[in-house]
Amino acid sequence: MALLKFFKIDDTRYITALSQAGVIGLHMVSGVAVGTGIGYALDTWLDTAPVWTLIFLGIGIVAGFKNVYVDTRRLLEAQKKEDEEHFAASARDAAPSGSATTGVLPDVTRQKD
């Protein structure tokens, strides 16, 4: 909360978005760093040139991208849920009193002939 006061931010969504972006970046870097560290340790122990370092570097890169993918999917699902709640509330608020609305937006897609 000290950051909110320092930057004079009234909305915590900005800090939340910044922290989530930081976590995604750390997940990418940590996967590569751990993979490289394990490979380097194996190469030192087994006295094999850069074989295990390259193998585990590749595994670390794949793990880093997997972590970014999972984090991004989680963020998109949370955003979708928040948008659905926001638009449902907006539709309820915008509906004239006495009318029956379902809170579902109409389908405006057009079928090709």
C-alpha positions as CSV (number, residue, x, y, z in Angstrom):
1,M,0.0,0.0,0.0
2,A,3.0,2.3,0.3
3,L,3.3,2.3,-3.5
4,L,-0.3,3.5,-3.8
5,K,0.5,6.5,-1.6
6,F,3.9,7.1,-3.2
7,F,2.5,7.2,-6.8
8,K,-0.8,8.7,-5.7
9,I,-2.8,6.0,-7.3
10,D,-6.5,5.8,-6.3
11,D,-7.2,2.5,-8.1
12,T,-5.6,-0.7,-7.0
13,R,-6.2,-2.3,-10.4
14,Y,-3.0,-0.6,-11.7
15,I,-0.8,-2.1,-9.0
16,T,-2.5,-5.5,-9.5
17,A,-1.8,-5.3,-13.2
18,L,1.9,-4.3,-12.6
19,S,2.4,-7.1,-10.1
20,Q,0.9,-9.7,-12.5
21,A,3.1,-8.5,-15.3
22,G,6.1,-8.8,-13.0
23,V,5.1,-12.3,-12.0
24,I,4.9,-13.4,-15.6
25,G,8.3,-12.0,-16.3
26,L,9.8,-13.7,-13.3
27,H,8.3,-17.1,-14.2
28,M,9.9,-16.8,-17.7
29,V,13.3,-15.9,-16.3
30,S,13.2,-18.4,-13.4
31,G,12.5,-21.3,-15.7
32,V,15.5,-20.5,-17.8
33,A,17.7,-19.9,-14.7
34,V,16.8,-23.1,-12.9
35,G,17.2,-25.2,-16.1
36,T,20.6,-23.6,-16.8
37,G,21.7,-24.1,-13.2
38,I,20.8,-27.7,-13.1
39,G,22.5,-28.4,-16.4
40,Y,25.7,-26.6,-15.3
41,A,25.7,-28.5,-12.1
42,L,25.4,-31.8,-13.9
43,D,28.1,-30.8,-16.4
44,T,30.5,-29.9,-13.6
45,W,29.7,-33.2,-11.7
46,L,29.9,-35.5,-14.7
47,D,32.7,-33.6,-16.5
48,T,30.7,-33.4,-19.7
49,A,31.1,-30.3,-21.8
50,P,28.0,-28.1,-22.3
51,V,25.8,-31.1,-23.1
52,W,23.6,-31.0,-20.0
53,T,23.6,-27.3,-19.8
54,L,22.2,-27.0,-23.3
55,I,19.6,-29.8,-22.6
56,F,18.4,-28.2,-19.4
57,L,18.5,-24.8,-20.9
58,G,16.1,-26.0,-23.5
59,I,13.9,-27.6,-20.9
60,G,14.0,-24.3,-18.9
61,I,12.9,-22.3,-21.9
62,V,10.0,-24.6,-22.5
63,A,9.0,-24.5,-18.8
64,G,9.3,-20.7,-18.8
65,F,7.0,-20.4,-21.8
66,K,4.6,-22.9,-20.3
67,N,4.4,-20.8,-17.1
68,V,3.8,-17.7,-19.2
69,Y,1.0,-19.5,-21.1
70,V,-0.7,-20.7,-17.9
71,D,-0.4,-17.3,-16.2
72,T,-1.8,-15.6,-19.3
73,R,-4.7,-18.0,-19.6
74,R,-5.5,-17.4,-15.9
75,L,-5.5,-13.7,-16.4
76,L,-7.7,-13.8,-19.5
77,E,-10.2,-16.0,-17.7
78,A,-10.4,-13.6,-14.8
79,Q,-10.7,-10.7,-17.1
80,K,-13.5,-12.5,-19.0
81,K,-15.4,-13.2,-15.8
82,E,-15.0,-9.5,-14.7
83,D,-16.2,-8.3,-18.1
84,E,-19.2,-10.6,-18.0
85,E,-20.2,-9.4,-14.5
86,H,-19.6,-5.7,-15.5
87,F,-21.7,-6.0,-18.7
88,A,-24.5,-7.9,-17.0
89,A,-24.6,-5.2,-14.3
90,S,-24.6,-2.5,-17.0
91,A,-27.4,-4.2,-18.9
92,R,-29.5,-4.4,-15.7
93,D,-28.9,-0.8,-14.9
94,A,-29.7,0.4,-18.4
95,A,-32.9,-1.6,-18.8
96,P,-36.1,0.5,-18.4
97,S,-38.1,-0.2,-15.3
98,G,-40.8,-2.8,-15.7
99,S,-39.3,-4.6,-18.7
100,A,-38.1,-8.1,-18.4
101,T,-34.5,-8.5,-19.4
102,T,-32.3,-11.6,-19.2
103,G,-29.1,-9.7,-18.9
104,V,-27.8,-11.4,-22.0
105,L,-26.6,-9.3,-24.9
106,P,-28.3,-9.9,-28.2
107,D,-26.5,-12.0,-30.9
108,V,-25.5,-9.5,-33.6
109,T,-23.5,-11.9,-35.8
110,R,-24.7,-12.3,-39.3
111,Q,-24.9,-15.6,-41.1
112,K,-23.4,-15.8,-44.6
113,D,-25.8,-16.8,-47.4
